[in-house]
Amino acid sequence: SILAAYTYDNFDVNLKSQVPMEEKSNNSLKHLTSGLLFPLSHGVKVDDLKCLEDL
């Protein structure tokens, strides 16, 4: 198995149109989530990540 770190970020984007639209729905706010997964290499072990007691 591969030891990896996961990161997530929630953000909002307001996608306003440059051209006026006649639709009743004016919901241009979008809620998005980005994510990143990267492998931990160079000898990193699970025990190296157990630092909760130190925090």
CHARMM internal coordinates of N, CA and C (Angstrom, degrees):
IC EDIT
DIST 1 N 1 CA 1.4507
DIST 1 CA 1 C 1.5313
ANGL 1 N 1 CA 1 C 109.63
DIST 1 C 2 N 1.3106
ANGL 1 CA 1 C 2 N 115.27
DIHE 1 N 1 CA 1 C 2 N 159.96
DIST 2 N 2 CA 1.4566
ANGL 1 C 2 N 2 CA 121.69
DIHE 1 CA 1 C 2 N 2 CA -178.20
DIST 2 CA 2 C 1.5249
ANGL 2 N 2 CA 2 C 108.95
DIHE 1 C 2 N 2 CA 2 C -108.77
DIST 2 C 3 N 1.3169
ANGL 2 CA 2 C 3 N 116.13
DIHE 2 N 2 CA 2 C 3 N 130.19
DIST 3 N 3 CA 1.4585
ANGL 2 C 3 N 3 CA 121.43
DIHE 2 CA 2 C 3 N 3 CA 175.62
DIST 3 CA 3 C 1.5264
ANGL 3 N 3 CA 3 C 107.63
DIHE 2 C 3 N 3 CA 3 C -82.60
DIST 3 C 4 N 1.3455
ANGL 3 CA 3 C 4 N 116.41
DIHE 3 N 3 CA 3 C 4 N 126.60
DIST 4 N 4 CA 1.4610
ANGL 3 C 4 N 4 CA 119.99
DIHE 3 CA 3 C 4 N 4 CA -174.92
DIST 4 CA 4 C 1.5235
ANGL 4 N 4 CA 4 C 110.38
DIHE 3 C 4 N 4 CA 4 C -141.23
DIST 4 C 5 N 1.3201
ANGL 4 CA 4 C 5 N 115.53
DIHE 4 N 4 CA 4 C 5 N 161.14
DIST 5 N 5 CA 1.4653
ANGL 4 C 5 N 5 CA 122.61
DIHE 4 CA 4 C 5 N 5 CA 176.03
DIST 5 CA 5 C 1.5194
ANGL 5 N 5 CA 5 C 108.28
DIHE 4 C 5 N 5 CA 5 C -113.52
DIST 5 C 6 N 1.3279
ANGL 5 CA 5 C 6 N 115.43
DIHE 5 N 5 CA 5 C 6 N 141.44
DIST 6 N 6 CA 1.4608
ANGL 5 C 6 N 6 CA 122.18
DIHE 5 CA 5 C 6 N 6 CA 179.46
DIST 6 CA 6 C 1.5242
ANGL 6 N 6 CA 6 C 108.87
DIHE 5 C 6 N 6 CA 6 C -116.39
DIST 6 C 7 N 1.3057
ANGL 6 CA 6 C 7 N 116.77
DIHE 6 N 6 CA 6 C 7 N 137.10
DIST 7 N 7 CA 1.4645
ANGL 6 C 7 N 7 CA 121.23
DIHE 6 CA 6 C 7 N 7 CA 174.29
DIST 7 CA 7 C 1.5195
ANGL 7 N 7 CA 7 C 108.64
DIHE 6 C 7 N 7 CA 7 C -131.78
DIST 7 C 8 N 1.3331
ANGL 7 CA 7 C 8 N 115.71
DIHE 7 N 7 CA 7 C 8 N 145.12
DIST 8 N 8 CA 1.4585
ANGL 7 C 8 N 8 CA 121.87
DIHE 7 CA 7 C 8 N 8 CA 179.39
DIST 8 CA 8 C 1.5256
ANGL 8 N 8 CA 8 C 109.30
DIHE 7 C 8 N 8 CA 8 C -134.06
DIST 8 C 9 N 1.3142
ANGL 8 CA 8 C 9 N 115.83
DIHE 8 N 8 CA 8 C 9 N 149.83
DIST 9 N 9 CA 1.4611
ANGL 8 C 9 N 9 CA 120.83
DIHE 8 CA 8 C 9 N 9 CA 175.94
DIST 9 CA 9 C 1.5214
ANGL 9 N 9 CA 9 C 108.26
DIHE 8 C 9 N 9 CA 9 C -143.04
DIST 9 C 10 N 1.3224
ANGL 9 CA 9 C 10 N 116.57
DIHE 9 N 9 CA 9 C 10 N 125.55
DIST 10 N 10 CA 1.4623
ANGL 9 C 10 N 10 CA 121.84
DIHE 9 CA 9 C 10 N 10 CA 175.23
DIST 10 CA 10 C 1.5186
ANGL 10 N 10 CA 10 C 108.22
DIHE 9 C 10 N 10 CA 10 C -96.85
DIST 10 C 11 N 1.3257
ANGL 10 CA 10 C 11 N 116.99
DIHE 10 N 10 CA 10 C 11 N 134.40
DIST 11 N 11 CA 1.4484
ANGL 10 C 11 N 11 CA 120.05
DIHE 10 CA 10 C 11 N 11 CA 179.21
DIST 11 CA 11 C 1.5212
ANGL 11 N 11 CA 11 C 109.98
DIHE 10 C 11 N 11 CA 11 C -148.25
DIST 11 C 12 N 1.3211
ANGL 11 CA 11 C 12 N 115.36
DIHE 11 N 11 CA 11 C 12 N 159.81
DIST 12 N 12 CA 1.4621
ANGL 11 C 12 N 12 CA 122.78
DIHE 11 CA 11 C 12 N 12 CA -179.45
DIST 12 CA 12 C 1.5220
ANGL 12 N 12 CA 12 C 109.41
DIHE 11 C 12 N 12 CA 12 C -113.40
DIST 12 C 13 N 1.3295
ANGL 12 CA 12 C 13 N 115.83
DIHE 12 N 12 CA 12 C 13 N 141.56
DIST 13 N 13 CA 1.4589
ANGL 12 C 13 N 13 CA 122.11
DIHE 12 CA 12 C 13 N 13 CA 178.03
DIST 13 CA 13 C 1.5186
ANGL 13 N 13 CA 13 C 107.94
DIHE 12 C 13 N 13 CA 13 C -129.13
DIST 13 C 14 N 1.3152
ANGL 13 CA 13 C 14 N 115.66
DIHE 13 N 13 CA 13 C 14 N 131.15
DIST 14 N 14 CA 1.4555
ANGL 13 C 14 N 14 CA 121.05
DIHE 13 CA 13 C 14 N 14 CA 177.01
DIST 14 CA 14 C 1.5280
ANGL 14 N 14 CA 14 C 107.92
DIHE 13 C 14 N 14 CA 14 C -100.48
DIST 14 C 15 N 1.3224
ANGL 14 CA 14 C 15 N 117.33
DIHE 14 N 14 CA 14 C 15 N 105.70
DIST 15 N 15 CA 1.4653
ANGL 14 C 15 N 15 CA 123.33
DIHE 14 CA 14 C 15 N 15 CA -175.51
DIST 15 CA 15 C 1.5301
ANGL 15 N 15 CA 15 C 110.14
DIHE 14 C 15 N 15 CA 15 C -96.62
DIST 15 C 16 N 1.2980
ANGL 15 CA 15 C 16 N 115.35
DIHE 15 N 15 CA 15 C 16 N 79.35
DIST 16 N 16 CA 1.4637
ANGL 15 C 16 N 16 CA 119.50
DIHE 15 CA 15 C 16 N 16 CA 179.48
DIST 16 CA 16 C 1.5196
ANGL 16 N 16 CA 16 C 109.84
DIHE 15 C 16 N 16 CA 16 C -79.55
DIST 16 C 17 N 1.3165
ANGL 16 CA 16 C 17 N 115.75
DIHE 16 N 16 CA 16 C 17 N 141.60
DIST 17 N 17 CA 1.4575
ANGL 16 C 17 N 17 CA 121.87
DIHE 16 CA 16 C 17 N 17 CA -179.92
DIST 17 CA 17 C 1.5264
ANGL 17 N 17 CA 17 C 109.76
DIHE 16 C 17 N 17 CA 17 C -84.30
DIST 17 C 18 N 1.3297
ANGL 17 CA 17 C 18 N 116.26
DIHE 17 N 17 CA 17 C 18 N 143.84
DIST 18 N 18 CA 1.4583
ANGL 17 C 18 N 18 CA 121.18
DIHE 17 CA 17 C 18 N 18 CA 176.38
DIST 18 CA 18 C 1.5234
ANGL 18 N 18 CA 18 C 111.24
DIHE 17 C 18 N 18 CA 18 C -77.69
DIST 18 C 19 N 1.3231
ANGL 18 CA 18 C 19 N 116.28
DIHE 18 N 18 CA 18 C 19 N -23.98
DIST 19 N 19 CA 1.4695
ANGL 18 C 19 N 19 CA 122.01
DIHE 18 CA 18 C 19 N 19 CA -179.02
DIST 19 CA 19 C 1.5272
ANGL 19 N 19 CA 19 C 107.64
DIHE 18 C 19 N 19 CA 19 C -105.71
DIST 19 C 20 N 1.3359
ANGL 19 CA 19 C 20 N 117.94
DIHE 19 N 19 CA 19 C 20 N 126.06
DIST 20 N 20 CA 1.4741
ANGL 19 C 20 N 20 CA 119.54
DIHE 19 CA 19 C 20 N 20 CA 178.73
DIST 20 CA 20 C 1.5280
ANGL 20 N 20 CA 20 C 110.98
DIHE 19 C 20 N 20 CA 20 C -59.02
DIST 20 C 21 N 1.3268
ANGL 20 CA 20 C 21 N 115.61
DIHE 20 N 20 CA 20 C 21 N 136.63
DIST 21 N 21 CA 1.4598
ANGL 20 C 21 N 21 CA 120.47
DIHE 20 CA 20 C 21 N 21 CA -179.86
DIST 21 CA 21 C 1.5235
ANGL 21 N 21 CA 21 C 108.77
DIHE 20 C 21 N 21 CA 21 C -115.26
DIST 21 C 22 N 1.3233
ANGL 21 CA 21 C 22 N 116.05
DIHE 21 N 21 CA 21 C 22 N 146.58
DIST 22 N 22 CA 1.4510
ANGL 21 C 22 N 22 CA 121.30
DIHE 21 CA 21 C 22 N 22 CA -177.36
DIST 22 CA 22 C 1.5213
ANGL 22 N 22 CA 22 C 113.02
DIHE 21 C 22 N 22 CA 22 C -93.42
DIST 22 C 23 N 1.3317
ANGL 22 CA 22 C 23 N 115.99
DIHE 22 N 22 CA 22 C 23 N 7.59
DIST 23 N 23 CA 1.4561
ANGL 22 C 23 N 23 CA 118.78
DIHE 22 CA 22 C 23 N 23 CA 179.97
DIST 23 CA 23 C 1.5274
ANGL 23 N 23 CA 23 C 110.21
DIHE 22 C 23 N 23 CA 23 C -71.63
DIST 23 C 24 N 1.3077
ANGL 23 CA 23 C 24 N 116.10
DIHE 23 N 23 CA 23 C 24 N 151.10
DIST 24 N 24 CA 1.4600
ANGL 23 C 24 N 24 CA 120.41
DIHE 23 CA 23 C 24 N 24 CA 179.15
DIST 24 CA 24 C 1.5285
ANGL 24 N 24 CA 24 C 111.59
DIHE 23 C 24 N 24 CA 24 C -72.29
DIST 24 C 25 N 1.3119
ANGL 24 CA 24 C 25 N 117.07
DIHE 24 N 24 CA 24 C 25 N -33.57
DIST 25 N 25 CA 1.4597
ANGL 24 C 25 N 25 CA 120.59
DIHE 24 CA 24 C 25 N 25 CA -179.27
DIST 25 CA 25 C 1.5229
ANGL 25 N 25 CA 25 C 109.76
DIHE 24 C 25 N 25 CA 25 C -73.16
DIST 25 C 26 N 1.3020
ANGL 25 CA 25 C 26 N 115.19
DIHE 25 N 25 CA 25 C 26 N 121.07
DIST 26 N 26 CA 1.4587
ANGL 25 C 26 N 26 CA 120.43
DIHE 25 CA 25 C 26 N 26 CA 179.69
DIST 26 CA 26 C 1.5252
ANGL 26 N 26 CA 26 C 109.67
DIHE 25 C 26 N 26 CA 26 C -116.91
DIST 26 C 27 N 1.3159
ANGL 26 CA 26 C 27 N 116.23
DIHE 26 N 26 CA 26 C 27 N 31.98
DIST 27 N 27 CA 1.4551
ANGL 26 C 27 N 27 CA 121.77
DIHE 26 CA 26 C 27 N 27 CA -176.65
DIST 27 CA 27 C 1.5275
ANGL 27 N 27 CA 27 C 109.67
DIHE 26 C 27 N 27 CA 27 C -88.12
DIST 27 C 28 N 1.3288
ANGL 27 CA 27 C 28 N 116.56
DIHE 27 N 27 CA 27 C 28 N 90.99
DIST 28 N 28 CA 1.4616
ANGL 27 C 28 N 28 CA 120.50
DIHE 27 CA 27 C 28 N 28 CA -179.35
DIST 28 CA 28 C 1.5257
ANGL 28 N 28 CA 28 C 111.74
DIHE 27 C 28 N 28 CA 28 C -101.33
DIST 28 C 29 N 1.3364
ANGL 28 CA 28 C 29 N 117.71
DIHE 28 N 28 CA 28 C 29 N -1.99
DIST 29 N 29 CA 1.4585
ANGL 28 C 29 N 29 CA 121.56
DIHE 28 CA 28 C 29 N 29 CA 179.83
DIST 29 CA 29 C 1.5273
ANGL 29 N 29 CA 29 C 109.69
DIHE 28 C 29 N 29 CA 29 C -84.03
DIST 29 C 30 N 1.3172
ANGL 29 CA 29 C 30 N 116.13
DIHE 29 N 29 CA 29 C 30 N 124.80
DIST 30 N 30 CA 1.4648
ANGL 29 C 30 N 30 CA 122.32
DIHE 29 CA 29 C 30 N 30 CA 179.93
DIST 30 CA 30 C 1.5216
ANGL 30 N 30 CA 30 C 109.26
DIHE 29 C 30 N 30 CA 30 C -117.89
DIST 30 C 31 N 1.3189
ANGL 30 CA 30 C 31 N 116.70
DIHE 30 N 30 CA 30 C 31 N 136.74
DIST 31 N 31 CA 1.4571
ANGL 30 C 31 N 31 CA 123.34
DIHE 30 CA 30 C 31 N 31 CA 178.62
DIST 31 CA 31 C 1.5299
ANGL 31 N 31 CA 31 C 107.52
DIHE 30 C 31 N 31 CA 31 C -103.91
DIST 31 C 32 N 1.3179
ANGL 31 CA 31 C 32 N 116.94
DIHE 31 N 31 CA 31 C 32 N 118.60
DIST 32 N 32 CA 1.4583
ANGL 31 C 32 N 32 CA 122.01
DIHE 31 CA 31 C 32 N 32 CA -174.08
DIST 32 CA 32 C 1.5322
ANGL 32 N 32 CA 32 C 110.64
DIHE 31 C 32 N 32 CA 32 C -123.99
DIST 32 C 33 N 1.3204
ANGL 32 CA 32 C 33 N 115.24
DIHE 32 N 32 CA 32 C 33 N 159.30
DIST 33 N 33 CA 1.4545
ANGL 32 C 33 N 33 CA 122.26
DIHE 32 CA 32 C 33 N 33 CA 175.56
DIST 33 CA 33 C 1.5192
ANGL 33 N 33 CA 33 C 108.57
DIHE 32 C 33 N 33 CA 33 C -131.68
DIST 33 C 34 N 1.3120
ANGL 33 CA 33 C 34 N 116.05
DIHE 33 N 33 CA 33 C 34 N 129.55
DIST 34 N 34 CA 1.4574
ANGL 33 C 34 N 34 CA 120.01
DIHE 33 CA 33 C 34 N 34 CA 174.28
DIST 34 CA 34 C 1.5210
ANGL 34 N 34 CA 34 C 108.19
DIHE 33 C 34 N 34 CA 34 C -108.05
DIST 34 C 35 N 1.2942
ANGL 34 CA 34 C 35 N 116.05
DIHE 34 N 34 CA 34 C 35 N 154.77
DIST 35 N 35 CA 1.4534
ANGL 34 C 35 N 35 CA 120.13
DIHE 34 CA 34 C 35 N 35 CA -179.59
DIST 35 CA 35 C 1.5151
ANGL 35 N 35 CA 35 C 111.44
DIHE 34 C 35 N 35 CA 35 C -142.13
DIST 35 C 36 N 1.3094
ANGL 35 CA 35 C 36 N 115.57
DIHE 35 N 35 CA 35 C 36 N 153.37
DIST 36 N 36 CA 1.4538
ANGL 35 C 36 N 36 CA 121.88
DIHE 35 CA 35 C 36 N 36 CA 179.07
DIST 36 CA 36 C 1.5231
ANGL 36 N 36 CA 36 C 108.22
DIHE 35 C 36 N 36 CA 36 C -139.53
DIST 36 C 37 N 1.2878
ANGL 36 CA 36 C 37 N 115.67
DIHE 36 N 36 CA 36 C 37 N 134.07
DIST 37 N 37 CA 1.4577
ANGL 36 C 37 N 37 CA 122.53
DIHE 36 CA 36 C 37 N 37 CA 177.18
DIST 37 CA 37 C 1.5254
ANGL 37 N 37 CA 37 C 107.12
DIHE 36 C 37 N 37 CA 37 C -125.53
DIST 37 C 38 N 1.3271
ANGL 37 CA 37 C 38 N 115.98
DIHE 37 N 37 CA 37 C 38 N 123.68
DIST 38 N 38 CA 1.4554
ANGL 37 C 38 N 38 CA 117.27
DIHE 37 CA 37 C 38 N 38 CA 177.45
DIST 38 CA 38 C 1.5226
ANGL 38 N 38 CA 38 C 110.31
DIHE 37 C 38 N 38 CA 38 C -136.97
DIST 38 C 39 N 1.3200
ANGL 38 CA 38 C 39 N 115.78
DIHE 38 N 38 CA 38 C 39 N 140.20
DIST 39 N 39 CA 1.4644
ANGL 38 C 39 N 39 CA 120.26
DIHE 38 CA 38 C 39 N 39 CA -177.21
DIST 39 CA 39 C 1.5299
ANGL 39 N 39 CA 39 C 111.18
DIHE 38 C 39 N 39 CA 39 C -72.66
DIST 39 C 40 N 1.3182
ANGL 39 CA 39 C 40 N 115.82
DIHE 39 N 39 CA 39 C 40 N 142.97
DIST 40 N 40 CA 1.4582
ANGL 39 C 40 N 40 CA 121.63
DIHE 39 CA 39 C 40 N 40 CA 174.04
DIST 40 CA 40 C 1.5241
ANGL 40 N 40 CA 40 C 106.92
DIHE 39 C 40 N 40 CA 40 C -98.89
DIST 40 C 41 N 1.2922
ANGL 40 CA 40 C 41 N 115.62
DIHE 40 N 40 CA 40 C 41 N 116.50
DIST 41 N 41 CA 1.4604
ANGL 40 C 41 N 41 CA 119.60
DIHE 40 CA 40 C 41 N 41 CA -176.04
DIST 41 CA 41 C 1.5347
ANGL 41 N 41 CA 41 C 110.07
DIHE 40 C 41 N 41 CA 41 C -125.63
DIST 41 C 42 N 1.2782
ANGL 41 CA 41 C 42 N 117.12
DIHE 41 N 41 CA 41 C 42 N -163.20
DIST 42 N 42 CA 1.4618
ANGL 41 C 42 N 42 CA 124.59
DIHE 41 CA 41 C 42 N 42 CA 179.68
DIST 42 CA 42 C 1.5311
ANGL 42 N 42 CA 42 C 111.80
DIHE 41 C 42 N 42 CA 42 C 62.29
DIST 42 C 43 N 1.3282
ANGL 42 CA 42 C 43 N 116.32
DIHE 42 N 42 CA 42 C 43 N 42.11
DIST 43 N 43 CA 1.4564
ANGL 42 C 43 N 43 CA 120.78
DIHE 42 CA 42 C 43 N 43 CA 172.77
DIST 43 CA 43 C 1.5210
ANGL 43 N 43 CA 43 C 115.95
DIHE 42 C 43 N 43 CA 43 C 85.04
DIST 43 C 44 N 1.3183
ANGL 43 CA 43 C 44 N 119.27
DIHE 43 N 43 CA 43 C 44 N 11.48
DIST 44 N 44 CA 1.4609
ANGL 43 C 44 N 44 CA 121.48
DIHE 43 CA 43 C 44 N 44 CA 177.25
DIST 44 CA 44 C 1.5249
ANGL 44 N 44 CA 44 C 108.63
DIHE 43 C 44 N 44 CA 44 C -70.81
DIST 44 C 45 N 1.3429
ANGL 44 CA 44 C 45 N 116.31
DIHE 44 N 44 CA 44 C 45 N 132.23
DIST 45 N 45 CA 1.4606
ANGL 44 C 45 N 45 CA 121.73
DIHE 44 CA 44 C 45 N 45 CA -179.93
DIST 45 CA 45 C 1.5209
ANGL 45 N 45 CA 45 C 109.65
DIHE 44 C 45 N 45 CA 45 C -119.03
DIST 45 C 46 N 1.3202
ANGL 45 CA 45 C 46 N 117.15
DIHE 45 N 45 CA 45 C 46 N 162.77
DIST 46 N 46 CA 1.4663
ANGL 45 C 46 N 46 CA 122.34
DIHE 45 CA 45 C 46 N 46 CA -179.84
DIST 46 CA 46 C 1.5282
ANGL 46 N 46 CA 46 C 110.21
DIHE 45 C 46 N 46 CA 46 C -57.81
DIST 46 C 47 N 1.3213
ANGL 46 CA 46 C 47 N 117.57
DIHE 46 N 46 CA 46 C 47 N -40.53
DIST 47 N 47 CA 1.4659
ANGL 46 C 47 N 47 CA 120.69
DIHE 46 CA 46 C 47 N 47 CA -179.79
DIST 47 CA 47 C 1.5290
ANGL 47 N 47 CA 47 C 111.73
DIHE 46 C 47 N 47 CA 47 C -62.69
DIST 47 C 48 N 1.3283
ANGL 47 CA 47 C 48 N 118.23
DIHE 47 N 47 CA 47 C 48 N -27.76
DIST 48 N 48 CA 1.4649
ANGL 47 C 48 N 48 CA 121.34
DIHE 47 CA 47 C 48 N 48 CA 177.32
DIST 48 CA 48 C 1.5251
ANGL 48 N 48 CA 48 C 111.70
DIHE 47 C 48 N 48 CA 48 C -66.41
DIST 48 C 49 N 1.3195
ANGL 48 CA 48 C 49 N 117.81
DIHE 48 N 48 CA 48 C 49 N -23.32
DIST 49 N 49 CA 1.4593
ANGL 48 C 49 N 49 CA 122.11
DIHE 48 CA 48 C 49 N 49 CA -176.37
DIST 49 CA 49 C 1.5227
ANGL 49 N 49 CA 49 C 112.95
DIHE 48 C 49 N 49 CA 49 C -94.03
DIST 49 C 50 N 1.3023
ANGL 49 CA 49 C 50 N 118.35
DIHE 49 N 49 CA 49 C 50 N -4.22
DIST 50 N 50 CA 1.4707
ANGL 49 C 50 N 50 CA 122.22
DIHE 49 CA 49 C 50 N 50 CA -179.66
DIST 50 CA 50 C 1.5301
ANGL 50 N 50 CA 50 C 108.87
DIHE 49 C 50 N 50 CA 50 C -86.65
DIST 50 C 51 N 1.3250
ANGL 50 CA 50 C 51 N 115.34
DIHE 50 N 50 CA 50 C 51 N 81.01
DIST 51 N 51 CA 1.4611
ANGL 50 C 51 N 51 CA 120.08
DIHE 50 CA 50 C 51 N 51 CA -176.19
DIST 51 CA 51 C 1.5262
ANGL 51 N 51 CA 51 C 111.85
DIHE 50 C 51 N 51 CA 51 C -121.79
DIST 51 C 52 N 1.3255
ANGL 51 CA 51 C 52 N 119.09
DIHE 51 N 51 CA 51 C 52 N 16.63
DIST 52 N 52 CA 1.4579
ANGL 51 C 52 N 52 CA 122.11
DIHE 51 CA 51 C 52 N 52 CA -177.43
DIST 52 CA 52 C 1.5232
ANGL 52 N 52 CA 52 C 111.73
DIHE 51 C 52 N 52 CA 52 C -59.74
DIST 52 C 53 N 1.3104
ANGL 52 CA 52 C 53 N 117.18
DIHE 52 N 52 CA 52 C 53 N -38.64
DIST 53 N 53 CA 1.4668
ANGL 52 C 53 N 53 CA 120.19
DIHE 52 CA 52 C 53 N 53 CA -179.81
DIST 53 CA 53 C 1.5280
ANGL 53 N 53 CA 53 C 111.45
DIHE 52 C 53 N 53 CA 53 C -66.30
DIST 53 C 54 N 1.3295
ANGL 53 CA 53 C 54 N 117.02
DIHE 53 N 53 CA 53 C 54 N -27.74
DIST 54 N 54 CA 1.4633
ANGL 53 C 54 N 54 CA 120.97
DIHE 53 CA 53 C 54 N 54 CA -179.35
DIST 54 CA 54 C 1.5294
ANGL 54 N 54 CA 54 C 111.77
DIHE 53 C 54 N 54 CA 54 C -79.05
DIST 54 C 55 N 1.3203
ANGL 54 CA 54 C 55 N 117.70
DIHE 54 N 54 CA 54 C 55 N -19.08
DIST 55 N 55 CA 1.4604
ANGL 54 C 55 N 55 CA 119.84
DIHE 54 CA 54 C 55 N 55 CA -177.50
DIST 55 CA 55 C 1.4532
ANGL 55 N 55 CA 55 C 110.02
DIHE 54 C 55 N 55 CA 55 C -82.05
END
COOR INIT
IC SEED 1 N 1 CA 1 C
IC BUILD
